[in-house]
Amino acid sequence: MNLNSLTDIQLLRESLDIECKLALGEDGRGALPRDFWPTYSAFANTEGGVVLLGLREKHGTFVLEGIQDVAKVRKELFDGLNNRQKVSANLLNDHAVKEFVIDGKTLLAVKIPRATRTQRPVFLSTNPLDGHTYRRSNDGDRRVPDVEVKRMLAEQVEDSRDDRILQGYDFDDMSMETFRAYRQVFANREPAHPWNALDDIEFLKQLGGWRKDRHTGESGLTLAGLLMFGWMRTLQEALPNYMLDYQEQVEAGADRRWIDRLTLDGKWSGNLYDFYRKVYLKLTADLKVPFALEKGERKDETPVHVALREALANVLVHADYSDRASVLVVKRPDMFVFRNPGLMRVPPEIAIRGGEHDCRNRTLHKMFRLVGVGEQAGSGIPKIYGGWAGQHWRPPALYEKREPFEQTLMELRMVDLMPEAVLEGLRQRFGDRLDAVSREGRLVLAAAASEQTVTHARVIELTGLHAGEATRLLRGLVRDDMLEAHNHGRGAVYCLPGAGLPRPEEVFGASSEHLAESSEHLTRRSEHLPVHSEHLAAPGVSDGGQLSNENQRDSNGRLISPHLDAPMVDDLEALSTSHLHELIQAADRARTMGKLPRDEMESILLALCKDQYVTRSCLADLVQRDANALRQQYLSRLVAAERLKLAFPTAPTHHRQAYRTR
């Protein structure tokens, strides 16, 4: 961190979570604020962040206040960190707390790292279950429910979650057909291995599927043994939340949700080894295998085969099978998605680089590795990234989600990052200057040309650069007039110069420019939606202001603007009766239910925004929710996950922002 101006703070905000606190104290000379500690716990239990002391933030603008007695504040900070009655762990050293002087005012920047698995939960006071364990969400520090605190505690003390002995379970709870198939594959790979001569129980012991506790004398089937070879019924007795799901979809958001599915339906064993064998064949069924020789023999696998095998094994051995989410694998013509319950034990950016390994189910990992599935410790995810990079496809996206439940996702998209047509357009635009740009820079420019805008997070995803390197790359492209920046902080977007991104005032008229969004003014309309044609008023504007003269309406009553690439629902009363009824029917569950699971509400919003933009106020009316809460809880997250597209990328929080499903 090098902070020399408020501009530097804005740039830092693009790559890190930042919290500003005054730290004035009663005498105005400086004191550590009480609300520092919940933020410390929250940052430590999520992705880390920076607390800037001596700075006020209001409506996105920073105001310098400064700290007069910096030594006092620093002492209070470290006294608290080293007091176990105050906080459970000290994650900081002197290098994590730095002084900066901006315009004559002294600030303290406290950089809080993400706590390791063995340090979490980081909690205040002496009991993690008394409501003083926090985590970071989009809108602040939130208390962690006790059930999730208990899961953190279990992760902390259990290096491997799958080696515990299951009382009352034995060989009868295993599918011997699966077990025999596994032994056959093992013998084929290692025909001279001494384990091939062992009987079944001894072989299972060598795998770790059967274990004896030397302290208690107890012996029996381990959780890993049951997961790998068990029957669905016994698996769900031991793990009530156990669920496996594979779906092959025609396209995103298709009316028919899948064309092929494998799940726990009683038609097969339901264990992990059979799931792996069946799903891997489905994932690779359509892959083209170019002719290649290796040691004089035809090689029937490509790096893409290897990447898919590693991704499938990875999702199975890292899953937290006690959690609520299912293991989910999705195949689409344009991408593959792998989801497992539970967060990563190693931060995603470290896992991508490789070398560090902390597998949740180490015995399962060993079992798969012995039959040629899964790489050595810490090398599997780099192999996935390498396989995708070899095809010049968009880099895999590996990320965590904490709501509505903890889960880890990997998305493998088969999208060419630098199509020749896009590169040719960039050459015509920038000439010889393009040759001087690094490969990472060309990737960013190609993405900006193809996707209209890029963000700091998107640059990291595309290039694999660290946050600071991504910031420097963007600043360099802006300095060289190859990109232009809009907005500040985490809402910053970048586009090619003169890209002509649509602006609200171009679509809705100049008056909309002055109607800035705020939580005080943005409330859901209380009247009920019209559902009969006689109640429909003449076409108008739902949020006030005049439409641009360029605009028209289609047969459904949606706004058509030359500045937009799809029609927009901006006024429900302007819609045709049939289209309004379609939207109301799609939103029916949200309108009639007080609370919905997050996944279901997101699916409803995505359905409403399919093939059209819908303004925030219209979405709020359709699902009968407060518009501001809808943006904070759902819309912003879907935009960040690239599942919704903004009509006005340069004005992400504008009160007349509209959304379209990607």
N, C-alpha and C positions, 0 to 999 in steps of 0.2 A: 504494500500500500504506500503510495506516494501522493499525498493530498496537499496541493499547493493552492487550490482554488475551489470554489463551489462547483465549477465545471467538472473537476476531477471527481468530486463526490457523486455527481450525476452519472459519470461514466462507470464508477465503481458499482453503482446501484444496478447497472445492467447485468452484472455477473454475480452479485452476492445479495443476500437478504440483508437489508440495513434497517436498523431501528435507531431513531434519534431521541435523546432524552436531555433535559435541560441541565440537571446536576448543579443547580444554583445554591441549594441549602437555605436555611432560614435567614442567615446573615448575608446571603447573596454572593458569598465568596467561593462556595463550592461544597458539595456533599454528594455522596453516592445516593442516587434516588432509590427508594424502596422497590419501585417496580422494575429495577434492573434484574432482580433475582428470578422472577418468573420468565423473563426473556432469556436469561442465561440457561435455565433448565430447558426451555422450549427449543432454542437453537441447538443445544447439545443433543437433544433427543430426536432432532430431525436432520437438517443438512448443514447446520452451522450458520454463521452470519457475523455481522459486524454491528456493534453498538457504538454510536457516536455520542459522546457526552459533551455537553456544552453547545448543542445545536437544536434548534426548534424547526419542525417541519409542519407547514400548514398548507393544505391543498396542493401538495406537490412542490412547494417552494421552500427552500432552506433559508433560515434566518440565523445568523451567527449571534450567539450570546456570550460564549467563552466561559472559561473557568479561571478564577483568580488564584485559588490555592490548589494547584494540581497535585502537589505532594500529599495533601490530606485525602483527596479523593482516591489516589492510587493506594494509599495505606489502608483505607476503609475497604477497598476492593479485595486486596490480598488477605487482609484479616478475615474477611468473610469467607473467601475461598478456602482458607485453611482451617475453618471452624466447622467440624462435622455436625454440630448442632444447627448450623445454618444451611449447609448444602452438602450433598453426599460425595462429591468429587471435585477436585481442582484440576481442570483441564488446561490451565493457562500457565505460561512462564513470562518472564520479563519481556521477551520479544513479541508477545501477543498483545502488549499494551504499549501504544506509542503516542507521543505528543506531536501535534501539528499546530502550526501557527498560520492562520489565514486572515488577512486584513487586520493584523494586530490582535486577533482573538485566539486564545489557546484552546484546542480541543484535545480530548482523549479518545483514541480509537481502540476499542477492545475487540479483537478478533477471536471469536469463539468457534472451535472446531466441532465437527460431528463426533460424538462420543463413540468409542469402539463398542463392540458387542459386550465385552466383559465390564464395561463402565456403565452401560445403560441398565436401568433407568437412572438418569441424573435427577434427583429430587431435592426439595427443600425440606427443612426440619429433619426429623430422625426416622420417619416412617413413610415409605413410598406409597402406601395405600391410604393416607389420610387426606388425599385431595391436593397434594402439593407437588405433583408430577405434571409437567407441562410439555406441549409440543407446539410447533409453529404451523399455523394454517394461513390461508390467504389474507385474512383480516385480523391477525393478531395471535396472541398466546392463548391456548386453550388447555383446560385440564384434561388429562388422559384418563379414560374410564378404567376402573380397577381391573377389569378382565384383560385389558391390553397391558396394564402394568405387570400383571402376573405372567403374561406371555414374555415380556421383556426379562423378567427375573428368571424364568425357565431357560431362555436363550443364554442368559448370562452364565449360568452354572453348568449347563449341559453342552459339552463340546460336540457330542453327537446325539441327535434326538431319537435315533432308531435302534439303539443297542439294548434297550430295557427289555427285561424278560416279561412276557405276558402270562399272568397266572391263569391256569385253566385251559390253555391252548396247547395243542400238540399236533402230531402228524395228520390226524383226521381233519384238521382245519386247513390243510394244504391241498391244492390241486396237483395230484401226482402226475397228471399229463403235462402240466406246465413244467414241473420239476424235472421230468424225464427229458423234455425238449431242451431245457437248459443244460443238463448234463451231456446231452448229445453234441450240442454246439461246443461246449467246453472241450470234450474229447476230440472233436474234429480239429479244433485249433491247436490243442496240446496233446497229441496222441501218446506221447511218452511220459506225461505228467504222472507222478505217483498218486495223486488224488483220484485218478480214474479207477484204481483198485479198491478204493474205500467203499464201505456200504453206505446207504443213503444217510443215515444219521451222522456218521463220521464226516461225510462229504459236506453236509449242511453245517456241521460245527466249524469246518475249515472256512466256509464262506462267511460265518458270523450269523447265520440264520438260527442257530441253536447255541445256547450259552449256559454256562454254569457260573453262578455267583459264588466266589470262593469265601466270601465273608458269611453268607447266610446258608450256603449249601443248596440254595434253590437253583433249579435248572429248568429249561424249557425253551419254547419257541420265542424268538425275539421279534420285536416290531418289524425289523427289516425282513426277517424270514416270512412273516405273514404278508407284508406289503408286496413282496416279490412273487410269492407263490400261493397266496391264500385264495379262498373263495369269497365272492362278493358278500355273502351273508355274514361270514365271520369277520370280514374286514369292517363292515359297517357296525357290527357289534362292538368291536374294539375302538373304532374311530367313527362316531356318529355323523361327522361332517364329511366323511370320505366320499369323493365324487370325481370321476374322470369323464371328460367330454371332448370328443373330436367332431368338428363340423367342416364339411366342404360346402362353400357358398358360391353361388353364381357370381355375385358382385356385392359390394357394400350396399346395405339398405334394400336388398331385393325383397319383393313381396313374399316370395317363397324363401324362408330363412336358410334352408340348406337343401342340398341335393343328395348328400350322403352324411350319415351320422353314426358314430360309435359311442355309446354311453353305457351306463350300468343298467341294463334292461333285463338281466337274467338269462340272456342267450349265450353268454360266454362266461369265463371264470371271473373276470373283473379285477384281476391282479395287474401289477405294474409290468411284469415281463410280457404277458400276453398283449397288454395295451401297447407297449413299445413295438412289438413285432407286427401287429396289425396296422398301427398308425404309420410306422416308417414306410411300409409298402404303399400306403395311400398317398403319403406326402411325395414320394419319388416316382409315382406311376407315370407322370407325364414328362419327366425330365428327359431331355435329349442327351444321349451319351456319345460324344465324338469318338471316333476310332483312335485309340492310342495304345502303344506297346510299352510294357514295363518288364524288363528282364526276359524279353522274347515272348511274353504272354499278353493277351489283350487285357487292358485295364478297363473295368466296367464301372468305375466310380469317377466322378468329377469332384472338384472342390465344393461344388454346390451340394452334392450328396453328403459329403463329409460335414459341411456346415449344418445341414438339416438334421443329421444324426446327432451331432453335438448339441444342437438346440433342444431336441427332443429329450435326450438324456439329461441335459442340464435342468430342464423344467421338472423332471421326475425326482432327481436326487436332491434338489434344493427346496422342494415344497414343504410347507408346514401343514401336515395332514390333520392337525388338530384345529386348524382355523376354518372359518366359515366358507371361504371361496373354494370353488372347484379348480382342479387342474383343467385348463382349457387350451386346446390346439385348434386353430382355424386355418384352413387353406382356401385361398381365393386366387383367381387368375393373376392378380397383380401383387399378391403378398402372402406371407405366412405370419401368424401371430401365435406366440406361446405365452401362457399366463400360469403362474403358480402362486398359491397362497403363501403369504409371508414376505417380509422384506429381505433384501440381500444382507448377508452378514459382512460383506466387504463392499464399500461404496462403489457404485457403478463405474465411476471414472477410473478407479484402481483395477477393478475386475477387467475392464476393457484392455488395459495395458498388460495384464497378466502377471504371473509370478507369485501373487498372494492368493492363498486358498483357505477357505473356511467353510467347508461343506456342512450343511445342516444334517444330512443323513449319510454319514461316512461309510457305513456298512453297505448301504445300497450302492453307493458310488463304487465301492470295491467289487460288488457282485456284477455290476454292469461292465466294469473295466476288464474283468477276467474273461468275458466273452467278446471283447473287442469293441465295446461301446463306451465312449467317454475317454477323454484324454487324461494325461497325468495332471497332477495338482496344478491349478492355475493357468493351464494352457488352452482350455476348451473354448472360452469366449474369444480370445485372440484368433483362434482357428476359424471361428464363425465369421468374424470381421474380415479375415484374410480371404476366405472363400467368396464373400460378397464383393470385396474390392477387386478381385480378379476378374469379375464380370463388368466392372465399371458401373455397378448399381449403387443406388443410394445407400450410404452406410446404415447398418442395423441401428435401431433405436432401442436402447436398454434403459428402462426407467422404473421408478417405484411410484405406487399410489398408496395413500394412507386412508382414503375414504372412498366408498363406505366401509371398506375393510382393507387390511394391509395386503398388498399384492405386488408382484414383480412381473413386468411385461417386457417381452422382446418382440419387436416388429421387424420382419425381413421383407423389404419392399423391392420388387423387381422393376426398378425405374432407372433408366439410363440418365446419369447425372449431367452428361455433357453431349447431348445429341448434336450431330454435325450441323443441322440447320440452325440451332441456337448459337453454336460457336461461329458459324459464318455470319450470322447477324451481329454478333459482338465484334467480329473483325471489321465489318463494314462500318460499325459505329465508332470504334476506338482506334482502328488502324494498327500501326506498329506498336502502339502503347500496350496492346494486349499481350504481346510477346514478352514484355518486361514484367508481367504480373505472375506471381507464383501460382503453382497448381491450385493451392487452397483459394487464392484470390479468384482464379478463373471459375472454380466451383461456385463461389459465392455469387459472382456476376451471372453465371448461367442460371443459378437458382432464382436470382432476382428477375432475369428475363423470362423464365418459365412460370414463376409463381407470383409475379408482380412485386412482392415484398419479401424481405428476409428479416429475421430478428437475431439478436445476439445468441439466443438459445439454438436457433436453427443453424447458425454458423458453426457452433460447437458440434452439433449433431452431424453436419455435413463433412467437417474437416477433421474432427477428433482433436482439435486444438484445446489447450487449456483456456480458462476464462480470460485471463489477462492477454494471452496471445490473440484470442478472437477479438478482443477490444481493440488491440493495436492494429490488427488487420483491417477492421472496419474503419477506424480513424484514418488509416493510410488511403483506403479507397475513396473516402469522402474528401480527403485533402487533395487527391489527384483528380477530383471531379469525375470519378467513375461511378460513384454512388452519391445519393443525397439522403440526408437524415431527416426524419420527422419525429416529433415528440421527444421526451427525455425520460431517463430512468428505464425501468423495466418495460415501459410501454413503447420504447423506441422501435421504429421500423425504418428500413432502408430500401430504397428503390433506385432504378436507373434514372439518371438525370432527365427531367422532363417526361417522366413516364405517364404523367396525366392521370394519377390515381384519383378516383372520384371523391369529391368532397360534399358534405351535407348541403352546403349553400348552393352548389351547382344543381342539386336534385330538388331541393325543397325551397330554394329562394334565399335571398340574402338574410332574411329575418332569422333563419335557423342558426346563423352563425353566432347570434347573441344569446341564444337560449342554452347556455351551458348546463350540463347535468349536475345535480347535487342531490343528496339523499333527502334534503328538505323539500324539494320540488317534485321529485319523482315518486308518485304514488299510483297505485292501481285504481282505475276507474271503478266506482262501486256499482254502476248500473249493470244489469244482466245483458248478455249478448242477444241481439235479435236473432230469432230462428225462423221467422216466417217472412215471406216476401213483402207482406203489407207493412212490416215494421222497418223495412230497409229504407234509409234515407238516400237522397241523391248523393253521388260521389262527392267526397270531401276529403279533408285532411284531419286525421285523428289527433294530432299533437299541436295543432295551431300552425299559423304561417301559410304562405302561399306557395303553390307548386310553380316550378319553372315552366315557362311557356313551351319548352321543348317536349314536355312529357305528354304521354297519352296513357290510356288504359286499355288492357286487352279484354277479351270476351268474358274473362273471369272477374274483371274489375280490378286487376292488379296494375300497379304503376309500371309503365314502360318508359325508361329513360335512356337516352343515348350514352349516358355516362356509366351505365350498369350493364353487366353481362348476363343478367337474368331478371325476370319480373320481380316486383316487390309488393308484398302485402303491407301497406302502410295505413290502411283505414278499413276496418272490418265492415263498416256500414256501406262501403263502396263495392264490396264483393257481390258477385252473383249469388243467388240463393243456393245453388248446387255446390259451389266451391266453399261457401261458408259452412254448409252442412258437412262437407267432407272434413274440414278442419276441426269442427266441433266434435265430430265422431272420432277423429284421431286423438283428440285431447280428452275424451270422455272419462277415462280413469283418473286423470289428474283433476278434472272438474268435480268429480263426485266423491273422491277419496280425500280425507284430510291430510294424510301423509303417505308417500309412496317410497319404496326403496329407490336409492339413487340411480341404479342401473335402469329401472323402469322409467323414471322421469326423464333421464337422458335420452332414452329411446324415443319417447314421445316428442321431445323437442327436436330431435334429429328428423323424425318423420314429418313434423310440421314444416321444417325448413328445407325439405327435399325439393330440389329443382326451382327454388324460389327464395328470395330474401324475405324475411319477416322482421318487422321492427320490434324492439324490445317491449313497447307498450302493448302491441297486438299479441305478442306471445304471452305476456302477463294476463291479458284478458282471456285468452284461449284456455290457459291452464289454471286460471283463477288463483294467481299468486301475486304477491307484491313485486313490482318490476325491479326495484333496487335489490331485493333479496334474491330474485331470480338471476340477476347478473352475477352477484357475488358467489352464490352457491353452485350455479350450474353453467351459465353461459361463458363466463371467463375461463372456467376449467376446460370446457369443450373447445374453446378457441386455442388455449394453450396446448391441448392435446392434438391440435390440427384436425379436429373432427367438424368444427364449424369454421366458416370463412366470414370475415367481416366485409360488409359493403363499403365501409369507409376506413381503410387500414390506418390512415393518418390521424384519425380521431376516434380511438378505440373506446373512449368513455362518453362520447357525445350522446345526448339524451335521445336522439333519433337514429342511433346505430341500428343496423339490421344484420341478420345472420342467415347464412345459407349453408346447408350440409355439403361437406367436401365429397 
